[in-house]
Amino acid sequence: MELADRAVGFILSVISISIFTYYTFWVIILPFVDTDHFIHKYFLPWEFAILIPIFAGVTLLSLLCIFIGIVMLKSKKKKA
């Protein structure tokens, strides 16, 4: 089981580093590259650089609040 946990951790680390590198290049470096350069076809329009993290943050916060609410309701039922 330990090997499987390490494999999952490694895969999640690689995915996280890839997303971080892509987003960093997209937001920090790409604005300084000419708009007619071929590299721009690999990236979404710049507006999405703001909208995607906002949507992800709101979704994560909503799911966290739902989870906390469910846990609180279950603990309240156990006391009663």
VMD Tcl script that builds the backbone (N, CA, C; Angstrom):
set m [mol new atoms 240]
animate dup $m
set s [atomselect $m all]
$s set {name element resname resid chain x y z} {
  {N N MET 1 A 0.825 -1.202 0.000}
  {CA C MET 1 A 0.000 0.000 0.000}
  {C C MET 1 A 0.860 1.253 0.000}
  {N N GLU 2 A 2.014 1.181 0.627}
  {CA C GLU 2 A 2.883 2.352 0.701}
  {C C GLU 2 A 3.363 2.770 -0.684}
  {N N LEU 3 A 3.633 1.796 -1.551}
  {CA C LEU 3 A 4.090 2.094 -2.900}
  {C C LEU 3 A 2.992 2.800 -3.696}
  {N N ALA 4 A 1.757 2.375 -3.513}
  {CA C ALA 4 A 0.636 3.010 -4.202}
  {C C ALA 4 A 0.456 4.444 -3.717}
  {N N ASP 5 A 0.601 4.673 -2.431}
  {CA C ASP 5 A 0.485 6.029 -1.890}
  {C C ASP 5 A 1.584 6.934 -2.451}
  {N N ARG 6 A 2.778 6.397 -2.555}
  {CA C ARG 6 A 3.890 7.183 -3.097}
  {C C ARG 6 A 3.668 7.488 -4.571}
  {N N ALA 7 A 3.112 6.536 -5.304}
  {CA C ALA 7 A 2.840 6.748 -6.729}
  {C C ALA 7 A 1.775 7.830 -6.916}
  {N N VAL 8 A 0.724 7.762 -6.117}
  {CA C VAL 8 A -0.333 8.784 -6.199}
  {C C VAL 8 A 0.229 10.150 -5.818}
  {N N GLY 9 A 1.036 10.196 -4.779}
  {CA C GLY 9 A 1.653 11.460 -4.377}
  {C C GLY 9 A 2.559 12.020 -5.452}
  {N N PHE 10 A 3.323 11.150 -6.111}
  {CA C PHE 10 A 4.197 11.594 -7.179}
  {C C PHE 10 A 3.396 12.138 -8.362}
  {N N ILE 11 A 2.328 11.437 -8.727}
  {CA C ILE 11 A 1.487 11.892 -9.841}
  {C C ILE 11 A 0.841 13.231 -9.515}
  {N N LEU 12 A 0.324 13.384 -8.291}
  {CA C LEU 12 A -0.280 14.658 -7.895}
  {C C LEU 12 A 0.750 15.786 -7.876}
  {N N SER 13 A 1.963 15.487 -7.467}
  {CA C SER 13 A 3.029 16.494 -7.468}
  {C C SER 13 A 3.374 16.931 -8.888}
  {N N VAL 14 A 3.471 15.980 -9.798}
  {CA C VAL 14 A 3.782 16.311 -11.190}
  {C C VAL 14 A 2.667 17.150 -11.805}
  {N N ILE 15 A 1.419 16.790 -11.534}
  {CA C ILE 15 A 0.286 17.566 -12.046}
  {C C ILE 15 A 0.304 18.975 -11.470}
  {N N SER 16 A 0.555 19.108 -10.182}
  {CA C SER 16 A 0.579 20.429 -9.542}
  {C C SER 16 A 1.701 21.303 -10.100}
  {N N ILE 17 A 2.871 20.727 -10.268}
  {CA C ILE 17 A 4.003 21.489 -10.813}
  {C C ILE 17 A 3.718 21.895 -12.256}
  {N N SER 18 A 3.091 21.015 -13.026}
  {CA C SER 18 A 2.753 21.342 -14.413}
  {C C SER 18 A 1.756 22.490 -14.486}
  {N N ILE 19 A 0.717 22.430 -13.668}
  {CA C ILE 19 A -0.281 23.507 -13.658}
  {C C ILE 19 A 0.351 24.818 -13.203}
  {N N PHE 20 A 1.183 24.773 -12.174}
  {CA C PHE 20 A 1.846 25.979 -11.683}
  {C C PHE 20 A 2.749 26.585 -12.756}
  {N N THR 21 A 3.517 25.744 -13.446}
  {CA C THR 21 A 4.411 26.230 -14.498}
  {C C THR 21 A 3.622 26.840 -15.649}
  {N N TYR 22 A 2.569 26.158 -16.086}
  {CA C TYR 22 A 1.728 26.668 -17.175}
  {C C TYR 22 A 1.112 28.015 -16.803}
  {N N TYR 23 A 0.520 28.089 -15.613}
  {CA C TYR 23 A -0.151 29.319 -15.186}
  {C C TYR 23 A 0.848 30.456 -15.005}
  {N N THR 24 A 2.014 30.166 -14.424}
  {CA C THR 24 A 3.028 31.193 -14.237}
  {C C THR 24 A 3.516 31.732 -15.567}
  {N N PHE 25 A 3.776 30.852 -16.508}
  {CA C PHE 25 A 4.204 31.288 -17.840}
  {C C PHE 25 A 3.114 32.101 -18.513}
  {N N TRP 26 A 1.867 31.667 -18.354}
  {CA C TRP 26 A 0.722 32.325 -18.971}
  {C C TRP 26 A 0.530 33.747 -18.435}
  {N N VAL 27 A 0.654 33.912 -17.124}
  {CA C VAL 27 A 0.333 35.189 -16.494}
  {C C VAL 27 A 1.540 36.134 -16.440}
  {N N ILE 28 A 2.732 35.607 -16.203}
  {CA C ILE 28 A 3.888 36.474 -15.977}
  {C C ILE 28 A 4.713 36.708 -17.242}
  {N N ILE 29 A 4.940 35.675 -18.033}
  {CA C ILE 29 A 5.850 35.804 -19.168}
  {C C ILE 29 A 5.130 36.144 -20.469}
  {N N LEU 30 A 3.956 35.549 -20.700}
  {CA C LEU 30 A 3.266 35.720 -21.968}
  {C C LEU 30 A 2.892 37.167 -22.305}
  {N N PRO 31 A 2.552 38.020 -21.347}
  {CA C PRO 31 A 2.247 39.411 -21.721}
  {C C PRO 31 A 3.424 40.146 -22.373}
  {N N PHE 32 A 4.642 39.681 -22.168}
  {CA C PHE 32 A 5.809 40.342 -22.752}
  {C C PHE 32 A 6.209 39.764 -24.110}
  {N N VAL 33 A 5.481 38.752 -24.569}
  {CA C VAL 33 A 5.745 38.138 -25.873}
  {C C VAL 33 A 4.811 38.774 -26.896}
  {N N ASP 34 A 5.304 38.993 -28.116}
  {CA C ASP 34 A 4.476 39.584 -29.167}
  {C C ASP 34 A 3.212 38.766 -29.387}
  {N N THR 35 A 2.106 39.448 -29.676}
  {CA C THR 35 A 0.821 38.766 -29.821}
  {C C THR 35 A 0.762 37.893 -31.061}
  {N N ASP 36 A 1.604 38.123 -32.047}
  {CA C ASP 36 A 1.584 37.294 -33.248}
  {C C ASP 36 A 2.545 36.105 -33.157}
  {N N HIS 37 A 3.175 35.918 -32.015}
  {CA C HIS 37 A 4.092 34.788 -31.826}
  {C C HIS 37 A 3.288 33.489 -31.739}
  {N N PHE 38 A 3.870 32.388 -32.242}
  {CA C PHE 38 A 3.150 31.103 -32.297}
  {C C PHE 38 A 2.801 30.560 -30.918}
  {N N ILE 39 A 3.502 30.955 -29.877}
  {CA C ILE 39 A 3.277 30.409 -28.539}
  {C C ILE 39 A 1.892 30.787 -27.993}
  {N N HIS 40 A 1.313 31.860 -28.488}
  {CA C HIS 40 A 0.002 32.312 -27.999}
  {C C HIS 40 A -1.116 31.323 -28.327}
  {N N LYS 41 A -0.928 30.486 -29.338}
  {CA C LYS 41 A -2.000 29.551 -29.690}
  {C C LYS 41 A -2.150 28.425 -28.666}
  {N N TYR 42 A -1.183 28.251 -27.769}
  {CA C TYR 42 A -1.240 27.210 -26.748}
  {C C TYR 42 A -1.892 27.682 -25.452}
  {N N PHE 43 A -2.310 28.930 -25.385}
  {CA C PHE 43 A -2.870 29.501 -24.166}
  {C C PHE 43 A -4.236 30.106 -24.443}
  {N N LEU 44 A -5.088 30.075 -23.429}
  {CA C LEU 44 A -6.395 30.713 -23.515}
  {C C LEU 44 A -6.232 32.225 -23.481}
  {N N PRO 45 A -7.293 32.969 -23.828}
  {CA C PRO 45 A -7.224 34.429 -23.670}
  {C C PRO 45 A -6.929 34.820 -22.225}
  {N N TRP 46 A -6.339 35.991 -22.047}
  {CA C TRP 46 A -5.854 36.406 -20.746}
  {C C TRP 46 A -6.955 36.568 -19.702}
  {N N GLU 47 A -8.184 36.829 -20.135}
  {CA C GLU 47 A -9.284 36.998 -19.191}
  {C C GLU 47 A -9.514 35.736 -18.359}
  {N N PHE 48 A -9.254 34.591 -18.953}
  {CA C PHE 48 A -9.444 33.335 -18.243}
  {C C PHE 48 A -8.401 33.130 -17.148}
  {N N ALA 49 A -7.296 33.840 -17.213}
  {CA C ALA 49 A -6.276 33.737 -16.165}
  {C C ALA 49 A -6.819 34.254 -14.831}
  {N N ILE 50 A -7.823 35.088 -14.892}
  {CA C ILE 50 A -8.458 35.605 -13.679}
  {C C ILE 50 A -9.703 34.776 -13.332}
  {N N LEU 51 A -10.486 34.438 -14.350}
  {CA C LEU 51 A -11.754 33.760 -14.106}
  {C C LEU 51 A -11.584 32.324 -13.588}
  {N N ILE 52 A -10.622 31.595 -14.111}
  {CA C ILE 52 A -10.446 30.193 -13.696}
  {C C ILE 52 A -10.081 30.082 -12.217}
  {N N PRO 53 A -9.087 30.840 -11.692}
  {CA C PRO 53 A -8.802 30.738 -10.252}
  {C C PRO 53 A -9.953 31.222 -9.369}
  {N N ILE 54 A -10.678 32.235 -9.812}
  {CA C ILE 54 A -11.828 32.702 -9.034}
  {C C ILE 54 A -12.887 31.602 -8.959}
  {N N PHE 55 A -13.190 30.991 -10.097}
  {CA C PHE 55 A -14.176 29.909 -10.125}
  {C C PHE 55 A -13.707 28.734 -9.269}
  {N N ALA 56 A -12.444 28.371 -9.373}
  {CA C ALA 56 A -11.911 27.262 -8.573}
  {C C ALA 56 A -11.973 27.587 -7.083}
  {N N GLY 57 A -11.647 28.811 -6.711}
  {CA C GLY 57 A -11.694 29.210 -5.303}
  {C C GLY 57 A -13.097 29.206 -4.743}
  {N N VAL 58 A -14.053 29.726 -5.506}
  {CA C VAL 58 A -15.449 29.738 -5.047}
  {C C VAL 58 A -15.970 28.313 -4.915}
  {N N THR 59 A -15.632 27.463 -5.879}
  {CA C THR 59 A -16.063 26.065 -5.823}
  {C C THR 59 A -15.468 25.359 -4.612}
  {N N LEU 60 A -14.170 25.549 -4.390}
  {CA C LEU 60 A -13.508 24.922 -3.245}
  {C C LEU 60 A -14.099 25.412 -1.927}
  {N N LEU 61 A -14.332 26.696 -1.814}
  {CA C LEU 61 A -14.912 27.247 -0.591}
  {C C LEU 61 A -16.333 26.729 -0.371}
  {N N SER 62 A -17.109 26.613 -1.446}
  {CA C SER 62 A -18.476 26.083 -1.323}
  {C C SER 62 A -18.475 24.633 -0.865}
  {N N LEU 63 A -17.610 23.822 -1.475}
  {CA C LEU 63 A -17.536 22.415 -1.077}
  {C C LEU 63 A -17.059 22.265 0.360}
  {N N LEU 64 A -16.129 23.112 0.776}
  {CA C LEU 64 A -15.653 23.075 2.155}
  {C C LEU 64 A -16.766 23.434 3.131}
  {N N CYS 65 A -17.550 24.440 2.803}
  {CA C CYS 65 A -18.661 24.825 3.676}
  {C C CYS 65 A -19.723 23.733 3.737}
  {N N ILE 66 A -20.003 23.092 2.615}
  {CA C ILE 66 A -20.969 21.996 2.603}
  {C C ILE 66 A -20.464 20.843 3.473}
  {N N PHE 67 A -19.177 20.509 3.341}
  {CA C PHE 67 A -18.601 19.430 4.143}
  {C C PHE 67 A -18.685 19.748 5.633}
  {N N ILE 68 A -18.337 20.961 6.016}
  {CA C ILE 68 A -18.397 21.355 7.427}
  {C C ILE 68 A -19.830 21.309 7.927}
  {N N GLY 69 A -20.779 21.743 7.107}
  {CA C GLY 69 A -22.186 21.695 7.495}
  {C C GLY 69 A -22.667 20.279 7.702}
  {N N ILE 70 A -22.283 19.366 6.828}
  {CA C ILE 70 A -22.689 17.966 6.972}
  {C C ILE 70 A -22.099 17.359 8.244}
  {N N VAL 71 A -20.821 17.651 8.504}
  {CA C VAL 71 A -20.176 17.129 9.714}
  {C C VAL 71 A -20.871 17.681 10.964}
  {N N MET 72 A -21.210 18.953 10.947}
  {CA C MET 72 A -21.887 19.538 12.100}
  {C C MET 72 A -23.265 18.919 12.320}
  {N N LEU 73 A -23.998 18.660 11.232}
  {CA C LEU 73 A -25.316 18.033 11.371}
  {C C LEU 73 A -25.195 16.609 11.898}
  {N N LYS 74 A -24.204 15.865 11.428}
  {CA C LYS 74 A -24.021 14.498 11.907}
  {C C LYS 74 A -23.608 14.471 13.364}
  {N N SER 75 A -22.767 15.400 13.792}
  {CA C SER 75 A -22.367 15.426 15.199}
  {C C SER 75 A -23.512 15.853 16.089}
  {N N LYS 76 A -24.395 16.679 15.584}
  {CA C LYS 76 A -25.565 17.111 16.360}
  {C C LYS 76 A -26.529 15.938 16.550}
  {N N LYS 77 A -26.666 15.097 15.511}
  {CA C LYS 77 A -27.553 13.935 15.619}
  {C C LYS 77 A -27.001 12.916 16.613}
  {N N LYS 78 A -25.682 12.778 16.695}
  {CA C LYS 78 A -25.089 11.819 17.619}
  {C C LYS 78 A -25.313 12.238 19.073}
  {N N LYS 79 A -25.306 13.544 19.347}
  {CA C LYS 79 A -25.519 14.030 20.709}
  {C C LYS 79 A -26.959 13.801 21.159}
  {N N ALA 80 A -27.873 13.887 20.207}
  {CA C ALA 80 A -29.299 13.762 20.575}
  {C C ALA 80 A -29.754 12.352 20.755}
}
mol reanalyze $m
mol bondsrecalc $m
mol representation Tube
mol addrep $m
